[in-house]
Amino acid sequence: YLSSSELPIKIGQYAGAIKVGDKYIVMHVDGVGTKTLLALKTGIIEPTGIDCVAMNVNDIACVGARPLALVDYLALEKPMDDVVEKVIKGLKKGSDESNVVVVGGETAIMPGVISGYDLSCSVVGIADKLKTGNDVKPGDVILGLASNGIHSNGYSLVRKLIDEGKINLDKWAEELLRPTRIYSNSLLSVFEKIKAAAHITGGSFSKLKRITAYRINIRLPEPPDIFKLIENSGVSHEEMHRVFNMGIGMV
């Protein structure tokens, strides 16, 4: 084991890394969360495979790593061949878009432990150098890349609003199951020109604390309709900005 001081990236950042020769091998693991329960309820399964890839490749790109290989872990409450097939299709789409190779995976049937299905992935990437925001300073410009929906966070809250009848699932199913946008290719294409990046996921803009301790001012654009719907369903403005990306998926 290496202590935190010996690691190229401190524990708690977007990924972990070790140095091998003149390169950095970067690793990360993440999952889709309770979005899978809504996917199963609506039958819109395939996007969660894309979500799983996106949550991983976006995170390692934040430190400058190009994704190389990925393995998935799919746990099921019971045998569900249709779910497995659709998840695999989603993984394939996400991996093709992000130029990562799915080299293997594991499927487990776990009644009594899993409700529906749970999906996670681990990714390995490579970087010539790493960026973690150490040189961020006052006066730097903050740029936001648009999200295409609520991505893969806040679904416990969304499902609660659906169960309470405050959100019509039949009307909003397609929007709510839209897969997480993959930013890794775009981010890596400009990485030499930026100081740091933050993937806006669970915890929303508090993620910026990973790259700077400075107080920051962000002028957000008008949020997409899905966020207005959730807020108007009884979620406070403050909680919206603690939970959701509010239309900005990468900073």
PyMOL commands that set and color helices and strands:
alter all, ss='L'
color gray80, all
select helices_A, chain A and resi 4-6+35-42+46-61+81-98+155-163+169-176+184-189+191-193+204-210+225-232+237-243
alter helices_A, ss='H'
color red, helices_A
select strands_A, chain A and resi 16-20+23-31+66-76+101-109+117-127+145-146+248-250
alter strands_A, ss='S'
color yellow, strands_A
deselect
rebuild
show_as cartoon
